[in-house]
């Protein structure tokens, strides 16, 4: 044991793991599996982290921040009824927000009041930001059939989008614990979601759940089927058992009861079941022949063969009583034919064909298991069939019924509440064609006669809102379907998460300028070319509004109406470093602000020019005074003014004209050009209005930055002077950031100095003739020539010199014998051999 503990410590196994294994061993365990994960960015381990590919931001108002400043209490209110849910000190809440941001490394804060002070279309509503979500038990339509969203956390999948097609997604993610509401439709489809989660409607596009009305037509989505197959004979038998059967007794026999008129069905299914048992028997019981009995005017047959009951027990719960009958998650992975067989058997056992006249023509399924009916409702959508669930069908809650007493008479018995699922209109003809009753059932003939004699009319896959009720707080989840931005949840088509700083259901196409491309050989920034590029790409993005594909009809309509653009820039970090300007300096902030002001001012001026030729965006007139006020405020900020702003809760940080005047010669004119751009934007906008409601946005550019050959993304700095490049055959080598040599030249260093600094930063990969630690000093400490050669071979691929000088690289025996280290020193996690 002592030897193994030493080995574990040598392998860097955490101490708590070692202690845990010892505790398990004392309890009698002889084997423990510890999964090993690849920690690379595209590995399985990376995909298991909830929210790994999402940004979680906190949105705060000025009122809240003032409460923090003044140490006042803050009331947390419900989003729907606006009632106070909780009151606590604002500073305490802000401290919690700050700690959560630090702990999760996700420090997003959005300033709601400021965002809407600069909103160009405030007349059409506030800009809001949120992460809508659904609860973990939500069934999502995937390539593997219906799956709970909380089962999609660990690996990529494919889900059904709003176009009815399958689209790849990365893993779903947990978004937190939030207030949840139960949305119920007229037909009984239900979904638990946050109030802000948008639901696709036929008439208004995507609408937040809290804003749905009884007039909205909620779109239902058809799920895909899974790929797992179930023998058709077992599928039909399972359907009958779900309808009027059970699993009982010590042998877990599955018994099915049918009405006498269903004898052709009973003989057919019983024959198929007997053949299956014979083919797959694993014991004598499996081959034992059983017949069809007829006690008390019912047909009854079944089996206890393991070959039958084990696969069916995996797919359904049959032994918990009639009210708890249900399909298991495994059943939703079955293919179309298997689902069809189960549903045909179920409707044959417990279904009815109703032909009562006066529009009462439908196929119904009655059950005391409400969950089972809701599962059937979901499965029917795969065949394009809309069904309606009626709950609590026994009148006045009467839970007694007169039934045969088995002796030729009748008596009153207690009964359970019953529920009903009904398929009407065109759904019943679809049911006959796609599913039907089992062959030989008189119900099949009754449905055929009904469909021939009574004309049906189309029943579209849409429904109306019945209720939206608060149900409490729950953990909630979301996913990102990138092509249509929608997925099918419990039968309803809903919008997935998004982050876009404008009105709901709008989108923009992005285009970013690589700032380093405008830096000329002599160090000057080519402002003329930069303004020309901003002007040109504003026109290109305006054209793209007509050409772009949008994820939904409503997003396409509103994006066309507001014509929002997304011009931005990238590589500011590379530009500053190359110019020898510290990223965190007043000069850097002045340059960054001036470049953003020039780009946005030129873009809005170009938008105004296009409005003069093509007209402003359609919502401009009702937002004219608001948008011009925003443009005037931008112009004031570009001039460096500190006062005189209109209708702002907080004054902005204006362009730093004083620092701009001290910038290097290549940047000195930026502030003047920024002010001129905004004066022109204001003048043209007053004459013509604007073609676009929004023009620019600074995007992260993480993907396109690579294609654009940027050293840095968005407005981020470079993260290191030296970078490690991973080799295909294993190991790494170090390279200097390519902006460093040019930065050193900008700072006035000569080529010899630059080469020496680069060599120092990258390192020489050897200790030979190095200051401090070198071959001579190592030899004096007990390192042999062979040990030094071994040490040198590992230096080139080491991230840090400490990676080469530790007990694992050198070996514990060498550390004890040559370096005279004790076992206590070697066991110390803080041991530093170079200290």
N, C-alpha and C positions, 0 to 999 in steps of 0.2 A: 504493500500500500504506500509506503514511504517513497519507494522508487517511482511509482506511477504519479504521485502528487508532485514529485520533482519534475517529471516529464511534462506534466500538465502546465506547471509554472514556466518551464522552458519554452513551451509552445504558446505562452501568453494567454492561457486560459484564465478568465477572471476568477478571483478568489471566491466570489459568491457561487459560481458554478461548481467549484471544487467542493465547497461545503454542502451544496445541495445534493451532489452525487453521493457523498458520504452518508447524508441523512437517508436517501433512498435505499442505499445498500443496507443500512441497519434495519430498514423496513422489509427487506427480503427481495427487493428488485435486483435482477441480474443483468438487465439490459435497458439502456436509455437512448433514444434517438435524438440527436441534436442536428436539426437541418442546417446546412451550410449554404449561404446565399452569395451569389455573385453581386458585388456592390457597384458594378459599372452603371452608367447613367441609363442604359437601355436594358437593364437586367430585370430578372423577376423580382428581386428585392426592391428595386426602385419602384416597380409598379404596385407593390403592396402598400405603399405609403399613401394614406388617404389625403386627397387634396394636393397631391404632388404637382399636378399641372394646373392648378387654379390659384388665383390671387384672392385673398380674403381681406377686404377693406372695411374700416369702420367709418360711417358717415356722420359727421357732427355739425351742429348748427352754431351760429354765433351766440345764441342764447345759452346754450350749454357751456361754451367756453367762458362766457362771462360768469356763469354760476361757479365754474372752477376757480376763476380769479377771485371771486368774492366769498368763496367757501360756503356757498349756499347748498341746500338740498335740491335734488333733481328728481322729478317724477317720471317714472317709466310708464308709458301708456300703451294700451293695446292698439294695434294698427287699425282695427276695424271699428270697434265701438268707441275708441278714444277714451276709455275709462282708465283711471290710474291703477296700474297693476302692482307697483312697488315704488317706494320713495327711499332714497339713500343719499348720502353726501356726494356731491358732484366730484369732489377731489378723490374720494375713494373709488368711484367708478372710473375716473380718468386714470388713476393709478393701476387699476385692473386692466384697462385697455392697454396701457403702456407695457405692463409686465407680459401680457399675452402676446403682444407684438414682438417683444424681445425673445420670449421663450419659443415662439414658433418661427422666428426669423421671417415674419410676414408683416412688416410694419406699414400697411396701407392705411392712410387716412384721407378722407375726402371731405372738403369743407363745403357743405351744402349751401349755406347762405352765399358765400363768395361765388361759387359756381353759377348760381342763378342770378347774381348781380351782373354777370357778364354773359348771360344767356340771350342770344339774339332773337329768340322767338318765345318770349315768356308769355305772350298772349295766348299761346296754344298749350300752355301747361309747363310745369317745372321739369327740369332735368332731374331724374332720379337714378339711383344706382342700387342694385340689390343682387343677391344671389338666391334665386328662387329654388325651391327644393320639394321633394316628395319623401314620404316615409319609407323605411326599409322594406316593408312588406308589399310595396308596390310591384305589380307584375309588369315587366317590360317586354315588348315583343322583340325577340331576337332571332338570329339564325337557328338557334337551338330550341325554338318555341318560347312560351312564356317563361321568364325567369325573374326572380325577385331582384330588385336593383341592388340590394346589399350582398348579392352573390356575384356581382359583376365588378368587385373591387380589385381583384388580384391579377387580372389579365385582360388584354384587348378582346373585343368582341365585335359583333355586327348587329345593328339594331335596325328596325323598320323606321324610316323617316316619313315625313308628311307626304312624300310622293308614292308611298307604298312599296318602295324598294329597300333593299338591305344596304346599309352603309357601315364601313368600319369605324369603330370608336376606340379610344384609349380607355383604360379602366374608369369606372364610375368612382365617385369620391364622396366622403362624408363632409358635409358643410357645417355641422354643428348641431346644437339642440335648439329648436325654435318653436314658437307657437304654431299649431297645426289645426287645419279646418277640414271637415269632411264634406266634400262636394258630392251631392247625390243628384242624378238626373231623373227625369220623369220615368224612364224605363228601368231605373234601378241600378245603373252603372255608378260605382262609387270610387272615389279617389281621395286619399288624405294628402294634403299639400299645404304649403305656406300661402298666405293671403296674396302675396305678390307674384305667385307662379302663374305664368300666362298660359291660357288654354286656347287652342285654335278654334275659331268659330267660322262658319260659312259666310256670315254677313259682315263681321267687323275685324276679321283677321285675329291676331293674338290679343287676348284681353286678360288682364290680371284677374285671378279668381274672385277677388273682392269686388270687382266691377262688373261681373257678369249679371245679366238680367234674364227674366223669363222669355224675352224675345230673341235671345241669342241662340243660334243653331250650332251646338257643339259638335265638332267633327269626330266621328268614330273611326278608328283605324283597324285595318285587317292585319292580324299577326301572321307570321310565318309559322310553319310547322317544323318540328324537330326532325332528326334523322334516325332515331332509334325505332326498331321494328318490334312488334309484338305479334305472335302467331294469331292469325285471324280468328281461329277457334277460341283462343283464350280471350281475345278482345271482346267477342260477342258474349262470352260467359261472364266476363267481368262486368259488362254493362248490365246484364240481367241481375247480377248479385248486388250492384249498386242500387238498382231499382227496388227489387223485392227479394233480397237475400241477406245472408249474414255468415260470419265465421264463428263457430261455436265448438265447445267441448275441448277435452284435453288433446284430441287429435287435430284440432283446428280445422274441422271439416267445413267446407264452404257449401252451403245449401241455397237453392234457388226455388222460389214458389211462383207459379204462373196460373192464370185463369184457365179453366178447362178448354175454352175455345182456342187457346194458344198451343194445343197439343202438337200441331205440325212444327211449330217453333221449338217446343221442348224436345221432340224427337230429333230434329235436325241438330240442335246445339248439343244434346246429349250424345248423339252419334259422333259428332266431331270431337267432343271432349274425350270419349272413350278411345278413339283412334289416337289422339294426342297422348293420352296416358300410356297406351301400349307402346308408342314410339319412344317415349321418353322416361319410362319407368325406371326407377333406381332401387326399388325394393318390391317385395311381394304385394304390398298394399297398393302400389301404383298400378299393378296389372289386375287387381281384383275388380270384377265386373259388378256394376251397380245398375239398378234399373230406375224407371220413373214410377214413383208412387203417387196415389191419388187419395190422400186422407182429407176428409171434411171438404170435399168439392174443390180441392186445389191440386194442381200437379206439382210434384216436388222431386228434385233430383240434385245430385251434388257429388263432391269428391273430397277426400282427404289426402290425395296423392301429393307428395312433396313437389313433383315436377310442375304441378298446377298452382298449389297454394303459395309457394315461395315467390315466384315472379309476381303473382297478383298482390301479395302482401306488401311487396315493394312499391306497388303502384297505387294502392288504395287502402284506406282504413275501413275495415268491415266488422271489426270486433268490439267497437266502442258504443254500440247502440245506434238506433236509426237516426237520431238527431245529430250524431257526430260522424255520420258517413261522409267521406270526402276522398278526393284524389290527392295523392302526395305530389311534391314537386317533380318527382321522377316521371310522372305521367305526362307532364307538359312537354317533355322532350321527345314524345312519340311522334312518328310520322303521320301523314294525312290519313293513310289507310287504317292505321291502328286507332286513331281518334275516331274515325268514322264508324268502325266496328263497335267501339265502346258506346258511343252515343246511340247507335241503332239499337243495341241491346237494352240500354237504359230506357229509351222511349218506348220500346216494345213492352218492357216490364211495367212501367208506371205512367206511360203517356196516354193521352186521349185525343181523339179527333172530334172537335166540337163543330156541329153544324146546326145552330139553333135559330137561324134566320136573323133578320134585322141586324145585319153586319156582325153577328156573332159567329164568325168562322175562323177557327184557329186550331193549332196543335198545342196542347198543353202538357206540362210535366209537373206533377205534384210531388212534394216531398216534405218531410218534417225537418230535413237538413237544409237550412237556408244557405250555408256555405257551399254545399254541393250544387245547388241551383245557380249560385253566382259563378262557380267554376264552369258550369255548363254554358252559362251566358257568355263567358270569355271565350270558350272553345268554339262556340257557334260563329263568332266573329271571323274565325279563320276561314269559314266557308262563305263569308259575306252575308251571314244571317243575323239580323238584329232581333233580339228577344227582350221581353219585358218581364220583370220579376215583381210579383205581388206578394207582399208579406202579410202574415197573420190573417189567413182567409177564413178561419172559423168565426162566425158572426158573434159579436158581443163578447169575444173571449171565451165562449162556451167550450170547455175542455172535457166534455163527456159526450159519448155517442152510443146509440143503440146498435149493437152488433150481434151476430149469431153466437149462441152460447155453447155450440158443439154438441148439443143434445136435441137438436131439432127446434129449439126455441130461440129467444133473443133476450138480451138484458143490456142495461146501461153500464158502459165501461169508461174509465178515465182514458183520455186520449191526449196526444200532444198537439201543439199548434202546428198548423200546416201552411205551407207556402206554395206558390204556383209560378211557373214560368210559361209564358205564352208566346207563340210565334204566329203572327198574322200577316195580312196583306201579301206582298210578293215573297215574304219570308217563308210562307208555307209551301209555295211552289219550289223555291230553292231547297227547302228541307227535303221535299220528295225527290228532287233530282240529285242532291249532293249526299244525303244521308239516308233518309227513309226508315221504315220499320224493317225488321228482319223478315226474310222470305217466309211465306206461309202464315203471317199474322193477318187476321182480318182487318186490323187497323191500316195496313198498307192499301187494301182495297177501298176502305172508307176514305182515305186521304185522296186516292186517285179519283174517286167519284166526286168528292168535294171540289177538287181543283179543276175538273172538267166542267162542272156545272156552275161554279161561282167565280166570276172574273175577279182577278186581283189587280191592285194598282201598286205602283212602285213605293217602296218604303226605303228612303235614302238612309245611308249610314250616317245619321246625325241625330241629335237628341236635344232636349231642352233642360234648362236648370230647374231642379225642384227645390233644393235647399243647399245652404252653406252654413254649417254649424261648427262652432269652436269645440275642439275635443281635448285640448291641453297641449303640453309641450312634449316633443319626441325628438330623438335623433333623426336627422333628415339628410338626404343624399341627392346628388345630381350627376349628370353626365354631359358630355359635349359631343353632339353629333354635328360634324362640321359642314356637311353639304346642304342639308335642309334646315338645320338648327331645330329640329323637332324629333320627338320619339313618341311611341305609343305606350301609354301608361294606364293599366287597367281598362283598356279599350278606348280611352280618350287620347286624342293627339294633343300633346303639350309642347311648349317651347322649352329648350334647354337653356343652360346658363349663358350669359353674355356680359361683356363689359364694353359699353360704348357711351361716351359722354354727350348725349343729345337726347331728344325726345324718344320715348318708347317706339319700337318698331321702325327705326330708321337705321341706315347703314351707310358706310362710305368706303370707297376704294382708296387704298393707301399708296403713296409714292414718296420715297425718301431720297434726298440729295446727299451724296457723299461729300462732306465739306472739304476733305483733304484734297479733292480734285480741283478745288478753286485756289489752292495755295500755289503760287508760282515759284520758279526756281530761285528768284531773288528774295523770297520770303514774304512778298506782298500778297494780300488777299484780293482776288479779282472780283470786286464788288459788281462791276458791270455784267460780267458773265453770270454771277450768282443771281442777280435780279432778272436777267434774261431767262435763266433756267426756271426760276419761280414762276415767271409769267407764262412760259411755254407749257410747263407741267400743270398749271391751273387750267389751261385750255384743254390739255389732254384728259385730265380728270373729269372736266365738264362733259367731254364727249363720251367718256366711259359710263356716265350715268345712263346713257341711251343703250349701251352695249352690255352692261353688266348683267349677270344672273344673280337673282336674290333668293334667299331661302324660303320666303313665303310671299303670298300675294299681297298681304298688308305691308310688309317691309318694302316690297317693290313699289307699291303705290305711294307710300309716304316718302321713300327715298327719292322718287321721281318728283314729288311735290316740293320737297325742301332742297333737293339737289346738293346734299352735304358732300364735301370733299375732304380728303385726308392727306394733304401735302405736308411733308415734314423733312427733317434732316437727320443724319447720323454721323458718327465719327468725330464728334466735337472733342472727345478725349484725345484722339490721334492728332487732330489739328493743333490743340493746345500744346501737347507734348513736343511735337515736331517744331513748334515755334518757340520752345523754351519757356513757356508760360505755365506756372504751377496751376494745377486744376483747381485747388481750393484757395483762390486768391481773388481780390477785387478785380484785377485785370481780366481774369478768366470769366468772372460773372458778367462783367461789362461786355465782353466779346459775345458770350452766349446770348445775353439779352438783346444785343444789337442785331445779331444774325436772325434771331427769332422774330424780332420786330420788322426787319426788312422783308423777310420771307412772307410774313402774314400780311403786312401792309401792301406789298406788291400783289399778292394773291387776291386780296379784297378789291384793290384798284382794278385788276384785270377782270374780276367778277362784275364790277360795275360797268366796265366797258362792254362786256358781253350782254349785260342787261340792256344797255343802250341799243343794241342791235336785235336782241332776241326777246327782251322783256325780262323783268325780275321773276324770281321763283313765285309760285302761285300764292303762297301764304304771306308774301312780303307786305302787302298793303295793310293788313290788320296788325302787323308787327313793325310797321315803318318807323314810328317814333321810338320804339324800344331799340331797334337795331341801330338807328343813327345815334342814339344816346351811347350805346356800347362803343361804336366807332369813334365818337368824340372822346370818350374816356381813354381809348387806346391811343389816340393822337396826343392827348395830354401826357400820358405815360411816356410816349416816345420822345417828347420834348423835355423830359426830365422834371416835370412839374410835380410838386408835392401837395398842392391844394387845387380846389376848383372842380373836383370830380362830381358828377351828377348821380344821385340816387344810389350810392354805394354804402354798404354797412361798414366796410373796412377799406381804407385807402390802399392802393396797390404800392408795391415797391417800384418806383419809376426807373427808367433807364439812367444809369450812372454816368451822366455827361461829364462830370469832373474827372472821373477815372478814365473815361474814354479819350479825353483830351491828352492824357499822358501815355496812351498806348503806343507801341512801336509804330514806326512810320507806315507799315503795311496795313494797320488796322485803324489808324487815326480818324479816317473819314466815315467809319461805320455809323456813328451816332447821328451825324448830319443826314446821311442817306436814309436812316430809319425814320427820322422826323419827316423828311420829304415824302417818303412812301406813304405815310399815314395821312399827311395833308392831302395828297392826291387821292387816296382812297375815300376820304371824307368828301372832298369836292365832287368827285365823280358819283359817289353814292347819293348825294343830295340831288344830283341831276337825274340819274337813271335808276336809282335803287340798286339792288344786288341780284345777280343771277343765282347765287348760292347762299344758303342760310349759314353755312359753316365752311371754312376754307382750309384750316390747317390743324394738325395734331402731331405731337411728338410721340411716335410709336417706339416700342422697345427694339424693333428691327433685328431681333435675334436670329431669324432665318435669312432674311434678305440681306442682312449685313455681311454674311459670308459670301453670298453671290456678288455683292458689290465690292468685295475685297476691302472691307473696312477693318481697321485694327480694333475699333471699339464700337459698341452698339449704342444707338439712341444718344442720350446725353451722359452716358456712364464714362468713368475714367478707365484707363487700362489697369488691369489688376496686378501686373508685375512687370519688372524690368526684364526678367528672364522667364522664358517659357520652356516647358518640357514637352517634347514630342515623343509620342509612344511609337515604338517600332513594331512592325508586323511580326517579326520573329521573336519578340520579347525584349524587355528593357526599354530604356529611355535615353534620349540625348538632349542636351540643353542648347537653346538658341537665344540670342539677344532679341528683344523686342525691336522690330525694324525701325521704329520711330526714334530709338535712343541715339543712334549716330547723328541723325539730322538735328535732334534736340541739342546735342553737345556742340555741333557746329554753330547753331543759333546762339548758343551761350558764349561763343568765342574761343572754343578749344581747338587746338591744332590736331592734325591727323595722327601724329604720334601719340599724343595724349589720349585721343579717342580710342585708338587701338589698345592702349594699356588699360583704360577704364573698362572696355568691353571684355578684355581677357580677365580682368579682376572680377567683373560681375558674373561672367559665365563660369569662371574657374578653369583650371588647366587639367583637371582630372588626374592629377598626380601629386604626391607629397615630396617628390624629389626636388631638393633645393628650395622647398617652401619655408617661409619664416615660421618660427615657433615649433610646429610639428613637422618633422622631416625624417628622412631615413636615419640620420645620425642620432637624433633625439629618441627615436623609437628603439634603436639598437641599444641605447644606454638604459632603456627601461625593460629590457629583456626580450624584445622582439627579435627573432632569428631572421636570417636572410630569406628563408623559405616562407616564413609567416608574413614578411613584408611584401613579397611577391604575390602571395594570396590576397593580402589586403589591397594592393594596387589594382588587382584584376576586378575588384568590386566597386572601385571608386567612380568609374565612368558612369555607371547606371544608378548611383545613389542620389536620392533627392537632397540629402543633407549629409554632412560628414559624420554626424552622429549615427547615421544608419550603418556606417561601416565599423564604428567603434561601439559595440555592445556585446553582451555575453553570447548572443545567438550567432552573430557574425564571426566572432573570434573563438567561440567555444568555451564552455564552462571550465573544462580541464586546463586550458591555456590560462584562463583568468585566475585560477587558483594557483597553478604551479609557477607561471612566469610573472604574473602581476601581483601575486600574493594576496588575492582577495578572499575574504571569509565567506562562508555560506550565508551569513546574515546580510552581508553587503550585496551578494548576488541576488538575494531574494527581495531586496529593496526596490520597489518599482521606480523610485526617484534616482536610482544609480546613474551617474553621469561620468563615464570614463575619461572625458576631456576636461572635467571641472578642475 
